[in-house]
């Protein structure tokens, strides 16, 4: 059966359209990376492919899109890729170009097509590589072009860290935390001691200790201790002022009682004179006995009142003496408290200095030991690292030695072995 031939104009259009279609197909065939573009790259199990199929129909002068066949596929464990209408097609060991030719030929044969469909096969995702041996996290990792052995090791978390190194790192962190706490506490104790020394010397201001001048929180510590010093000084002054007020009050009472004693004494003298006169008159029979008794009673009352005043005056003087003693006791207790707090602060500083020195020594030792542990095995000997690659070629696995900068291929198994230098 003869097909109608296209005209010259349509031939030019068809040719242009066909070139564009082939260019599109060629563009789609560009792989995800330069490595896959190389004809030397051979597909393997778990490689993922993106397949696009189109057919140029000469009779209709149009392009048919085989969307039912186009799609993403993975090369299975058998090394084959399964496509609609084509079935399982061997893919392992072949290039993307060879697979594309096979797909086009298979579809043409399957449907008896006059024109062979054009297939493009793109490597969308490389098969993974594998890490094993003395790495932190062995397992499967995605492949990327340009990957080297040392880069692959970094993907797996680096070399397996020695337990001793981790332990020393933890020791360093703990010691550093303790040292920070001790330093902060030492700063507070030094400022407290400066405040106690100022209080003992009767100073109004605290002198900044030389050890704290460069400390960032020195101003904050100074303000806190200064506020405490002012509060304590105010409390002491209030207590002393209360005692001074009490003594002044009692002293006024003593003065008032002295004046009252003087007045009562004068009245008593007059009362006694009156009593003596009445007694003379009574002996002469010129005065009644009732008047005599009244004068005697008045003199006795004045004497009793005078005794009460003297007693009250003595009591006031005793209270003044007690207030003086309370003031002395208050000042002595204050001085003793300051001395005791100073002694306790010095003791705490000495203890804290020992703890701080211990923490700093532990930090220095942990740093040295952790640095050494990164290069030592469990028995303390220096560690060397060897690399090798297990690669499948022509259906057989082969292990070859490798260096850190050796280029890795998809599907490679990288073995990392930490040996020990014999010293």
C-alpha beads as a LAMMPS data file, in Angstrom:
LAMMPS data file: protein, C-alpha beads

423 atoms
422 bonds

1 atom types
1 bond types

-500.0 500.0 xlo xhi
-500.0 500.0 ylo yhi
-500.0 500.0 zlo zhi

Masses

1 110.0

Atoms # bond

1 1 1 0.000 0.000 0.000
2 1 1 1.459 3.280 -1.177
3 1 1 1.356 6.310 1.120
4 1 1 0.818 9.842 -0.175
5 1 1 4.017 11.759 -0.591
6 1 1 4.205 15.150 1.120
7 1 1 4.616 18.294 -0.965
8 1 1 7.868 20.282 -1.084
9 1 1 6.512 22.834 1.373
10 1 1 5.309 20.152 3.726
11 1 1 8.599 18.292 3.351
12 1 1 10.484 21.334 4.582
13 1 1 8.092 21.785 7.478
14 1 1 8.230 18.116 8.338
15 1 1 12.019 18.125 8.194
16 1 1 12.181 21.144 10.467
17 1 1 9.676 19.588 12.861
18 1 1 11.538 16.308 12.818
19 1 1 14.856 18.065 13.580
20 1 1 13.188 19.861 16.446
21 1 1 11.744 16.596 17.752
22 1 1 15.093 14.858 17.495
23 1 1 16.759 17.794 19.222
24 1 1 14.202 17.546 22.005
25 1 1 14.830 13.832 22.299
26 1 1 18.579 14.421 22.322
27 1 1 18.156 17.070 25.004
28 1 1 16.089 14.712 27.141
29 1 1 18.815 12.142 26.786
30 1 1 21.357 14.410 28.531
31 1 1 22.055 12.674 31.840
32 1 1 21.861 14.233 35.326
33 1 1 25.632 14.439 35.549
34 1 1 28.667 14.417 33.332
35 1 1 29.648 11.033 34.698
36 1 1 26.511 9.380 33.298
37 1 1 27.071 11.072 29.939
38 1 1 30.222 9.114 29.518
39 1 1 29.758 6.065 27.336
40 1 1 31.904 4.200 29.800
41 1 1 29.249 4.303 32.511
42 1 1 27.420 1.023 32.716
43 1 1 24.129 0.712 34.504
44 1 1 23.668 -1.495 37.507
45 1 1 21.083 -2.762 39.979
46 1 1 19.158 0.052 41.741
47 1 1 20.036 2.667 39.129
48 1 1 16.914 4.738 38.399
49 1 1 16.039 5.629 34.808
50 1 1 13.711 8.192 33.267
51 1 1 12.375 6.937 29.909
52 1 1 10.686 9.094 27.267
53 1 1 9.351 7.575 24.005
54 1 1 8.039 9.378 20.913
55 1 1 7.299 8.111 17.393
56 1 1 7.550 10.050 14.143
57 1 1 4.698 8.972 11.914
58 1 1 5.748 9.573 8.312
59 1 1 2.299 9.051 6.846
60 1 1 0.576 11.587 9.104
61 1 1 3.574 13.903 9.407
62 1 1 3.103 14.057 13.191
63 1 1 4.765 12.905 16.377
64 1 1 3.033 10.351 18.608
65 1 1 3.828 10.521 22.299
66 1 1 4.096 7.078 23.908
67 1 1 3.095 8.312 27.364
68 1 1 2.045 4.814 28.421
69 1 1 5.646 3.680 28.093
70 1 1 7.335 6.877 29.273
71 1 1 8.071 7.074 33.000
72 1 1 10.560 6.371 35.772
73 1 1 11.958 2.869 36.241
74 1 1 14.412 1.151 38.557
75 1 1 16.754 -1.626 37.526
76 1 1 15.700 -4.588 39.616
77 1 1 17.763 -7.216 41.455
78 1 1 17.879 -9.364 38.305
79 1 1 19.590 -6.545 36.404
80 1 1 16.557 -5.975 34.181
81 1 1 14.140 -3.086 33.802
82 1 1 10.471 -3.829 33.200
83 1 1 8.558 -1.675 30.672
84 1 1 4.972 -1.909 29.375
85 1 1 4.625 -3.854 26.101
86 1 1 8.336 -4.643 26.238
87 1 1 8.546 -6.672 29.442
88 1 1 11.812 -7.322 31.262
89 1 1 14.737 -5.897 29.385
90 1 1 18.324 -6.643 30.508
91 1 1 19.920 -3.337 31.588
92 1 1 22.778 -4.073 33.992
93 1 1 26.136 -3.561 32.343
94 1 1 24.716 -1.507 29.490
95 1 1 24.721 2.206 28.746
96 1 1 21.681 4.469 28.580
97 1 1 22.148 4.753 24.809
98 1 1 22.063 0.983 24.358
99 1 1 18.894 0.755 26.449
100 1 1 17.252 3.486 24.353
101 1 1 18.046 1.595 21.127
102 1 1 16.660 -1.621 22.569
103 1 1 13.412 0.050 23.665
104 1 1 12.839 1.583 20.219
105 1 1 13.575 -1.692 18.449
106 1 1 11.390 -3.703 20.821
107 1 1 8.399 -1.399 20.387
108 1 1 8.783 -1.409 16.592
109 1 1 8.895 -5.177 16.511
110 1 1 6.059 -5.563 19.048
111 1 1 3.614 -3.408 17.066
112 1 1 5.004 -3.904 13.557
113 1 1 5.629 -0.225 13.091
114 1 1 7.033 1.214 9.920
115 1 1 8.913 3.932 11.797
116 1 1 10.974 3.007 14.818
117 1 1 9.966 4.970 17.972
118 1 1 12.677 7.194 19.349
119 1 1 13.435 6.511 23.002
120 1 1 15.527 8.617 25.368
121 1 1 16.866 7.093 28.561
122 1 1 18.164 9.385 31.290
123 1 1 19.884 8.311 34.474
124 1 1 17.774 10.093 37.103
125 1 1 19.416 8.653 40.208
126 1 1 22.594 6.687 40.750
127 1 1 22.623 3.440 42.599
128 1 1 23.855 3.979 46.186
129 1 1 27.254 3.276 47.615
130 1 1 27.957 1.503 50.888
131 1 1 30.186 2.213 53.887
132 1 1 31.495 -0.431 56.228
133 1 1 34.244 -0.919 58.762
134 1 1 35.584 1.620 61.257
135 1 1 33.198 4.462 60.432
136 1 1 30.789 6.133 62.790
137 1 1 27.617 5.113 60.905
138 1 1 28.025 2.241 58.416
139 1 1 25.287 1.773 55.844
140 1 1 23.887 2.851 52.490
141 1 1 24.378 6.398 51.158
142 1 1 23.326 8.185 47.952
143 1 1 25.969 8.688 45.297
144 1 1 26.953 12.069 43.874
145 1 1 29.359 12.765 41.000
146 1 1 32.905 13.548 42.059
147 1 1 32.586 11.673 45.319
148 1 1 35.889 10.560 46.830
149 1 1 36.695 8.122 49.597
150 1 1 37.247 10.828 52.215
151 1 1 33.997 12.546 51.231
152 1 1 32.141 9.267 51.538
153 1 1 33.670 8.744 54.995
154 1 1 32.404 12.171 56.015
155 1 1 28.893 11.180 54.883
156 1 1 28.997 8.302 57.345
157 1 1 29.963 10.570 60.223
158 1 1 33.712 10.213 59.952
159 1 1 35.938 7.608 61.519
160 1 1 34.587 5.746 64.499
161 1 1 35.537 7.790 67.548
162 1 1 37.296 5.996 70.330
163 1 1 35.279 5.548 73.494
164 1 1 38.184 6.979 75.459
165 1 1 38.091 10.167 73.398
166 1 1 34.389 10.589 74.050
167 1 1 34.920 9.988 77.745
168 1 1 37.680 12.600 77.924
169 1 1 35.478 15.050 76.018
170 1 1 32.730 14.554 78.583
171 1 1 35.266 14.984 81.376
172 1 1 36.395 18.259 79.820
173 1 1 32.838 19.572 79.569
174 1 1 32.083 18.618 83.180
175 1 1 35.328 20.128 84.453
176 1 1 34.736 23.294 82.439
177 1 1 31.253 23.657 83.888
178 1 1 32.553 23.165 87.421
179 1 1 35.333 25.687 86.832
180 1 1 32.834 28.271 85.619
181 1 1 30.732 27.784 88.749
182 1 1 33.811 27.983 90.985
183 1 1 35.039 31.157 89.279
184 1 1 31.680 32.845 89.740
185 1 1 31.542 31.793 93.407
186 1 1 35.123 32.962 93.921
187 1 1 34.206 36.397 92.573
188 1 1 31.309 36.667 95.018
189 1 1 33.504 35.593 97.945
190 1 1 36.258 38.074 97.067
191 1 1 33.744 40.902 96.917
192 1 1 32.187 39.772 100.194
193 1 1 35.592 39.804 101.858
194 1 1 36.222 43.327 100.544
195 1 1 32.903 44.446 102.019
196 1 1 33.686 42.855 105.400
197 1 1 37.097 44.543 105.462
198 1 1 35.468 47.892 104.769
199 1 1 32.952 47.346 107.579
200 1 1 35.685 46.349 110.019
201 1 1 37.644 49.491 109.143
202 1 1 34.540 51.675 109.448
203 1 1 34.770 52.804 105.818
204 1 1 31.773 53.989 103.854
205 1 1 32.902 52.536 100.515
206 1 1 34.182 49.146 99.363
207 1 1 37.502 48.965 97.575
208 1 1 37.437 46.871 94.389
209 1 1 39.690 43.782 94.784
210 1 1 42.506 43.691 92.239
211 1 1 41.519 40.149 91.170
212 1 1 38.066 41.357 90.083
213 1 1 38.910 44.535 88.174
214 1 1 38.852 42.745 84.801
215 1 1 35.845 40.577 85.626
216 1 1 32.794 41.467 83.473
217 1 1 30.364 41.145 86.387
218 1 1 32.568 43.052 88.853
219 1 1 30.307 46.128 88.817
220 1 1 27.246 43.991 89.503
221 1 1 28.952 42.235 92.414
222 1 1 30.117 45.585 93.809
223 1 1 26.600 47.034 93.642
224 1 1 25.129 43.997 95.414
225 1 1 27.651 44.068 98.263
226 1 1 27.392 47.864 98.582
227 1 1 23.616 47.598 98.953
228 1 1 24.052 44.911 101.622
229 1 1 26.644 47.035 103.417
230 1 1 24.318 50.048 103.499
231 1 1 21.457 47.911 104.801
232 1 1 23.577 46.415 107.583
233 1 1 25.040 49.821 108.511
234 1 1 21.572 51.358 108.641
235 1 1 20.324 48.578 110.911
236 1 1 23.283 49.005 113.296
237 1 1 22.866 52.769 113.418
238 1 1 19.163 52.406 114.151
239 1 1 19.891 50.068 117.063
240 1 1 22.556 52.425 118.451
241 1 1 20.263 55.413 117.991
242 1 1 17.514 53.626 119.924
243 1 1 19.919 53.057 122.820
244 1 1 21.040 56.714 122.693
245 1 1 17.432 57.868 122.788
246 1 1 16.726 55.597 125.756
247 1 1 19.754 56.922 127.644
248 1 1 18.731 60.516 126.921
249 1 1 15.227 59.821 128.199
250 1 1 16.505 58.178 131.339
251 1 1 18.983 61.003 131.899
252 1 1 16.130 63.512 131.683
253 1 1 14.210 61.446 134.188
254 1 1 17.169 61.477 136.592
255 1 1 17.403 65.279 136.284
256 1 1 13.674 65.655 136.895
257 1 1 13.811 63.353 139.916
258 1 1 16.760 65.334 141.316
259 1 1 14.754 68.544 141.080
260 1 1 11.785 66.818 142.684
261 1 1 14.030 65.550 145.455
262 1 1 15.234 69.090 146.096
263 1 1 11.670 70.368 146.283
264 1 1 10.479 67.531 148.487
265 1 1 13.518 68.051 150.733
266 1 1 12.611 71.691 151.299
267 1 1 9.030 70.782 152.134
268 1 1 10.264 68.100 154.529
269 1 1 12.403 70.668 156.404
270 1 1 9.406 72.958 156.811
271 1 1 7.219 70.036 157.875
272 1 1 9.737 69.008 160.552
273 1 1 9.978 72.565 161.867
274 1 1 6.198 72.769 162.103
275 1 1 6.098 69.420 163.893
276 1 1 8.704 70.550 166.458
277 1 1 6.717 73.706 167.208
278 1 1 3.508 71.733 167.671
279 1 1 5.263 69.340 170.034
280 1 1 6.510 72.291 172.184
281 1 1 3.035 73.724 172.353
282 1 1 1.565 70.302 173.148
283 1 1 3.976 69.876 176.073
284 1 1 2.864 73.267 177.412
285 1 1 -0.770 72.284 176.923
286 1 1 -1.306 74.959 174.312
287 1 1 -1.911 72.598 171.323
288 1 1 -4.315 69.790 170.746
289 1 1 -3.057 66.219 170.235
290 1 1 -4.872 66.054 166.854
291 1 1 -2.796 68.889 165.476
292 1 1 0.333 67.153 166.735
293 1 1 -0.585 63.952 164.941
294 1 1 -1.323 65.788 161.676
295 1 1 2.067 67.504 161.647
296 1 1 3.826 64.233 162.331
297 1 1 1.837 62.503 159.565
298 1 1 2.722 65.225 157.068
299 1 1 6.421 64.933 157.877
300 1 1 6.272 61.136 157.533
301 1 1 4.508 61.384 154.136
302 1 1 7.134 63.755 152.829
303 1 1 9.914 61.440 153.996
304 1 1 8.239 58.475 152.226
305 1 1 7.783 60.466 149.022
306 1 1 11.412 61.497 149.147
307 1 1 12.452 57.848 149.490
308 1 1 10.314 56.943 146.452
309 1 1 11.969 59.675 144.409
310 1 1 15.400 58.452 145.416
311 1 1 14.421 54.900 144.491
312 1 1 13.139 55.996 141.052
313 1 1 16.320 57.982 140.469
314 1 1 18.441 54.962 141.287
315 1 1 16.316 52.836 138.968
316 1 1 16.775 55.355 136.127
317 1 1 20.521 55.438 136.678
318 1 1 20.605 51.630 136.597
319 1 1 18.712 51.678 133.282
320 1 1 21.228 54.161 131.910
321 1 1 24.045 51.865 132.939
322 1 1 22.272 48.921 131.319
323 1 1 21.767 50.895 128.078
324 1 1 25.479 51.708 128.057
325 1 1 26.255 48.039 128.514
326 1 1 23.831 47.088 125.743
327 1 1 25.576 49.545 123.416
328 1 1 28.957 48.035 124.237
329 1 1 27.560 44.520 123.757
330 1 1 25.988 45.515 120.429
331 1 1 29.262 46.938 119.124
332 1 1 31.238 43.919 120.361
333 1 1 28.762 41.500 118.796
334 1 1 28.971 43.440 115.540
335 1 1 32.757 43.301 115.497
336 1 1 32.733 39.602 116.411
337 1 1 30.223 38.873 113.650
338 1 1 32.356 40.697 111.087
339 1 1 35.482 38.855 112.240
340 1 1 33.700 35.488 112.112
341 1 1 32.262 36.181 108.642
342 1 1 35.696 37.249 107.423
343 1 1 37.248 34.061 108.765
344 1 1 34.505 31.910 107.201
345 1 1 34.914 33.736 103.875
346 1 1 38.681 33.161 103.875
347 1 1 38.103 29.460 104.596
348 1 1 35.577 29.182 101.751
349 1 1 37.987 30.956 99.404
350 1 1 40.782 28.531 100.227
351 1 1 38.500 25.530 99.684
352 1 1 37.143 26.997 96.461
353 1 1 40.639 27.725 95.179
354 1 1 41.564 24.069 95.667
355 1 1 38.442 22.957 93.769
356 1 1 39.151 25.443 90.986
357 1 1 42.740 24.256 90.651
358 1 1 41.527 20.654 90.487
359 1 1 38.967 21.487 87.772
360 1 1 41.561 23.364 85.722
361 1 1 43.955 20.419 85.997
362 1 1 41.197 18.043 84.902
363 1 1 40.409 20.286 81.930
364 1 1 44.040 20.350 80.829
365 1 1 44.344 16.581 81.201
366 1 1 41.055 15.968 79.353
367 1 1 42.190 18.138 76.438
368 1 1 45.500 16.320 76.171
369 1 1 43.953 12.874 76.568
370 1 1 41.094 13.482 74.125
371 1 1 43.545 14.741 71.487
372 1 1 45.656 11.633 71.973
373 1 1 42.637 9.321 72.090
374 1 1 41.607 10.435 68.610
375 1 1 44.860 8.901 67.353
376 1 1 44.994 5.891 69.665
377 1 1 43.328 2.534 69.735
378 1 1 41.707 0.927 72.748
379 1 1 45.093 -0.334 73.892
380 1 1 46.654 3.139 73.645
381 1 1 48.718 2.503 70.525
382 1 1 48.693 4.898 67.571
383 1 1 46.091 4.120 64.896
384 1 1 46.548 4.054 61.092
385 1 1 43.626 4.037 58.653
386 1 1 43.447 1.958 55.451
387 1 1 40.801 2.181 52.722
388 1 1 39.706 -0.272 50.063
389 1 1 36.910 -0.421 47.495
390 1 1 34.905 -3.492 46.598
391 1 1 33.620 -3.006 43.040
392 1 1 31.644 -5.299 40.782
393 1 1 33.077 -5.707 37.306
394 1 1 31.733 -8.119 34.690
395 1 1 29.620 -9.894 37.272
396 1 1 32.458 -10.453 39.725
397 1 1 33.461 -8.470 42.810
398 1 1 36.986 -7.201 43.135
399 1 1 38.588 -5.419 46.086
400 1 1 41.274 -2.831 45.374
401 1 1 43.196 -0.579 47.773
402 1 1 42.266 3.098 47.787
403 1 1 43.448 6.445 49.072
404 1 1 41.488 9.332 50.568
405 1 1 41.249 11.080 47.192
406 1 1 40.324 7.986 45.155
407 1 1 37.167 8.627 43.101
408 1 1 34.193 6.471 44.095
409 1 1 31.736 4.944 41.594
410 1 1 28.056 4.160 42.093
411 1 1 27.487 0.829 43.802
412 1 1 30.968 0.759 45.386
413 1 1 31.467 -0.704 48.829
414 1 1 34.048 1.329 50.769
415 1 1 35.811 -0.505 53.555
416 1 1 37.561 1.482 56.288
417 1 1 40.008 -0.354 58.498
418 1 1 41.705 1.226 61.499
419 1 1 44.981 -0.550 62.152
420 1 1 47.579 0.019 64.862
421 1 1 51.167 1.081 64.442
422 1 1 53.462 -1.286 66.291
423 1 1 55.820 0.752 68.424

Bonds

1 1 1 2
2 1 2 3
3 1 3 4
4 1 4 5
5 1 5 6
6 1 6 7
7 1 7 8
8 1 8 9
9 1 9 10
10 1 10 11
11 1 11 12
12 1 12 13
13 1 13 14
14 1 14 15
15 1 15 16
16 1 16 17
17 1 17 18
18 1 18 19
19 1 19 20
20 1 20 21
21 1 21 22
22 1 22 23
23 1 23 24
24 1 24 25
25 1 25 26
26 1 26 27
27 1 27 28
28 1 28 29
29 1 29 30
30 1 30 31
31 1 31 32
32 1 32 33
33 1 33 34
34 1 34 35
35 1 35 36
36 1 36 37
37 1 37 38
38 1 38 39
39 1 39 40
40 1 40 41
41 1 41 42
42 1 42 43
43 1 43 44
44 1 44 45
45 1 45 46
46 1 46 47
47 1 47 48
48 1 48 49
49 1 49 50
50 1 50 51
51 1 51 52
52 1 52 53
53 1 53 54
54 1 54 55
55 1 55 56
56 1 56 57
57 1 57 58
58 1 58 59
59 1 59 60
60 1 60 61
61 1 61 62
62 1 62 63
63 1 63 64
64 1 64 65
65 1 65 66
66 1 66 67
67 1 67 68
68 1 68 69
69 1 69 70
70 1 70 71
71 1 71 72
72 1 72 73
73 1 73 74
74 1 74 75
75 1 75 76
76 1 76 77
77 1 77 78
78 1 78 79
79 1 79 80
80 1 80 81
81 1 81 82
82 1 82 83
83 1 83 84
84 1 84 85
85 1 85 86
86 1 86 87
87 1 87 88
88 1 88 89
89 1 89 90
90 1 90 91
91 1 91 92
92 1 92 93
93 1 93 94
94 1 94 95
95 1 95 96
96 1 96 97
97 1 97 98
98 1 98 99
99 1 99 100
100 1 100 101
101 1 101 102
102 1 102 103
103 1 103 104
104 1 104 105
105 1 105 106
106 1 106 107
107 1 107 108
108 1 108 109
109 1 109 110
110 1 110 111
111 1 111 112
112 1 112 113
113 1 113 114
114 1 114 115
115 1 115 116
116 1 116 117
117 1 117 118
118 1 118 119
119 1 119 120
120 1 120 121
121 1 121 122
122 1 122 123
123 1 123 124
124 1 124 125
125 1 125 126
126 1 126 127
127 1 127 128
128 1 128 129
129 1 129 130
130 1 130 131
131 1 131 132
132 1 132 133
133 1 133 134
134 1 134 135
135 1 135 136
136 1 136 137
137 1 137 138
138 1 138 139
139 1 139 140
140 1 140 141
141 1 141 142
142 1 142 143
143 1 143 144
144 1 144 145
145 1 145 146
146 1 146 147
147 1 147 148
148 1 148 149
149 1 149 150
150 1 150 151
151 1 151 152
152 1 152 153
153 1 153 154
154 1 154 155
155 1 155 156
156 1 156 157
157 1 157 158
158 1 158 159
159 1 159 160
160 1 160 161
161 1 161 162
162 1 162 163
163 1 163 164
164 1 164 165
165 1 165 166
166 1 166 167
167 1 167 168
168 1 168 169
169 1 169 170
170 1 170 171
171 1 171 172
172 1 172 173
173 1 173 174
174 1 174 175
175 1 175 176
176 1 176 177
177 1 177 178
178 1 178 179
179 1 179 180
180 1 180 181
181 1 181 182
182 1 182 183
183 1 183 184
184 1 184 185
185 1 185 186
186 1 186 187
187 1 187 188
188 1 188 189
189 1 189 190
190 1 190 191
191 1 191 192
192 1 192 193
193 1 193 194
194 1 194 195
195 1 195 196
196 1 196 197
197 1 197 198
198 1 198 199
199 1 199 200
200 1 200 201
201 1 201 202
202 1 202 203
203 1 203 204
204 1 204 205
205 1 205 206
206 1 206 207
207 1 207 208
208 1 208 209
209 1 209 210
210 1 210 211
211 1 211 212
212 1 212 213
213 1 213 214
214 1 214 215
215 1 215 216
216 1 216 217
217 1 217 218
218 1 218 219
219 1 219 220
220 1 220 221
221 1 221 222
222 1 222 223
223 1 223 224
224 1 224 225
225 1 225 226
226 1 226 227
227 1 227 228
228 1 228 229
229 1 229 230
230 1 230 231
231 1 231 232
232 1 232 233
233 1 233 234
234 1 234 235
235 1 235 236
236 1 236 237
237 1 237 238
238 1 238 239
239 1 239 240
240 1 240 241
241 1 241 242
242 1 242 243
243 1 243 244
244 1 244 245
245 1 245 246
246 1 246 247
247 1 247 248
248 1 248 249
249 1 249 250
250 1 250 251
251 1 251 252
252 1 252 253
253 1 253 254
254 1 254 255
255 1 255 256
256 1 256 257
257 1 257 258
258 1 258 259
259 1 259 260
260 1 260 261
261 1 261 262
262 1 262 263
263 1 263 264
264 1 264 265
265 1 265 266
266 1 266 267
267 1 267 268
268 1 268 269
269 1 269 270
270 1 270 271
271 1 271 272
272 1 272 273
273 1 273 274
274 1 274 275
275 1 275 276
276 1 276 277
277 1 277 278
278 1 278 279
279 1 279 280
280 1 280 281
281 1 281 282
282 1 282 283
283 1 283 284
284 1 284 285
285 1 285 286
286 1 286 287
287 1 287 288
288 1 288 289
289 1 289 290
290 1 290 291
291 1 291 292
292 1 292 293
293 1 293 294
294 1 294 295
295 1 295 296
296 1 296 297
297 1 297 298
298 1 298 299
299 1 299 300
300 1 300 301
301 1 301 302
302 1 302 303
303 1 303 304
304 1 304 305
305 1 305 306
306 1 306 307
307 1 307 308
308 1 308 309
309 1 309 310
310 1 310 311
311 1 311 312
312 1 312 313
313 1 313 314
314 1 314 315
315 1 315 316
316 1 316 317
317 1 317 318
318 1 318 319
319 1 319 320
320 1 320 321
321 1 321 322
322 1 322 323
323 1 323 324
324 1 324 325
325 1 325 326
326 1 326 327
327 1 327 328
328 1 328 329
329 1 329 330
330 1 330 331
331 1 331 332
332 1 332 333
333 1 333 334
334 1 334 335
335 1 335 336
336 1 336 337
337 1 337 338
338 1 338 339
339 1 339 340
340 1 340 341
341 1 341 342
342 1 342 343
343 1 343 344
344 1 344 345
345 1 345 346
346 1 346 347
347 1 347 348
348 1 348 349
349 1 349 350
350 1 350 351
351 1 351 352
352 1 352 353
353 1 353 354
354 1 354 355
355 1 355 356
356 1 356 357
357 1 357 358
358 1 358 359
359 1 359 360
360 1 360 361
361 1 361 362
362 1 362 363
363 1 363 364
364 1 364 365
365 1 365 366
366 1 366 367
367 1 367 368
368 1 368 369
369 1 369 370
370 1 370 371
371 1 371 372
372 1 372 373
373 1 373 374
374 1 374 375
375 1 375 376
376 1 376 377
377 1 377 378
378 1 378 379
379 1 379 380
380 1 380 381
381 1 381 382
382 1 382 383
383 1 383 384
384 1 384 385
385 1 385 386
386 1 386 387
387 1 387 388
388 1 388 389
389 1 389 390
390 1 390 391
391 1 391 392
392 1 392 393
393 1 393 394
394 1 394 395
395 1 395 396
396 1 396 397
397 1 397 398
398 1 398 399
399 1 399 400
400 1 400 401
401 1 401 402
402 1 402 403
403 1 403 404
404 1 404 405
405 1 405 406
406 1 406 407
407 1 407 408
408 1 408 409
409 1 409 410
410 1 410 411
411 1 411 412
412 1 412 413
413 1 413 414
414 1 414 415
415 1 415 416
416 1 416 417
417 1 417 418
418 1 418 419
419 1 419 420
420 1 420 421
421 1 421 422
422 1 422 423
